[in-house]
Amino acid sequence: MTRPMSAAAVLAAALAAASLSGCASQMDGLAPVGGEGITALRIAATDVILAQQLTIRDAPACVQVDGDFSCIGSLTDGDLIQVTAPGPKLTDMTVIIGGDIVIYMGPVQQVLDEAARNRP
């Protein structure tokens, strides 16, 4: 025999569901700025590549060497992804596909801002 739920239990469940419903969209909004420096570069590089309708096999892995940043990854067709960003402030980046095709050269923050505006 099942017991009917009390009005208080129903209300509590409804309030819990309502309070959690915005969490996913809040996390999406935080994703582009969730990390400093190297994380922002990786996210921006990935956004640039996907915006070009390219398919990533190995997401760019980024390192910082002597104050400069660089990332290496690959596309599903085997082409190399190279990302470079000079200096510790990480303001600009260059994304190169296949060793010689520059698909983006410009501000990292511009890519992050555009991606944040275009998220549903």
N, C-alpha and C positions, 0 to 999 in steps of 0.2 A: 504494500500500500504506500503510495507516495503522499507526502505532506505538501499542501499548498504553500507557496512562498509568501512570506509576510510582506506587507507594503514597504516596510523599512528595508528588507533585503533587496527588493526590486529597485528601490530608490538608490540604495548604496551601489548596486551593480551598474545602474545607469550613470551615476556620477563618476564612477571609476572609468567606465568606457569613454565618457565625454572628456575626462581630464587627460587620458592617454591618446586621444585621436590626433592631437596636434604634434605629437613627438616626432613622427617621421618627417613632416615638412620642416620642423625646426632643425633636425639633424641634416637634412639636405641643404639648408641655408648655411649651416656651419661647415659643411664639407670643404668648400673651396678655401676657407681660411683656417682650417683645423690644425695646420702646422705652419711652422715658420720655414723660410728658406727652401731647403731641399724638398720638402713635401709640397710646397706651393709650386715649385718648378715641375715636379713630376705630374701633379694634377693638371697644370696648364699645358704641358707638353701633350699629355693624353687627350685633353680637350681639343687641341689643335689638330691632332692626327685624326680623331674621330669626326671632326667637322669637315674634313676632306674626304669623308666616306671611305677611309682606309681601315683595314681590319688588322688589329694588333694580335700577334702571337705571343710575344714576350713583352710585357709592359716595360717602359723605360725604367731602368734601375739607375739611380743617381748617386754620385759621390762628389765630395768637395776636396779639391787638391790645390794647395797653395792659394787659397782664397777664391779660386774659380770653380764653377760647377760644371759637371758634364754627366750626361745620361746616355745609356746604350740600351736598345731594345730591338725588336724585329717585327716585321709584318708577316702575315700568313703566307705571302708569296716569297718569303725569304729575304726581302730587302731589309737593309739595316736602317734603324732609326738612330740618329745622333742628335743630341741636344746639347748646346753649349750656352753658358751664361757667365760672362765675366764679372769678377769682383764680388766682394762680400755682401753688397747691398742687394744683389739679385734683382735688378730692375728690368733688364732686357734679356731676351733669349733668341737663339736661332735654332730652328728645327729643320733637319736635313734628312731626306729619305734617299736610300740607295747610293749614298756617298756623294751625290752632287746636286740633288734637286732640293732647293730651299723652298719649303712650304710656308714658313713663317719666320719673320724677323721683326721683333718689336717688343713692346712692354709685356712682362709677365702679368702684371695686375690687370691690364686691359683684357686679356684672355679670361682671367678669373671672373672679372666683373661681367663680361658678356655671357659667360656660361651661367652665372647666377641669375641673370635676368631672363635667360631662356629656359630655365628649369620650370616644369609644370607645378 
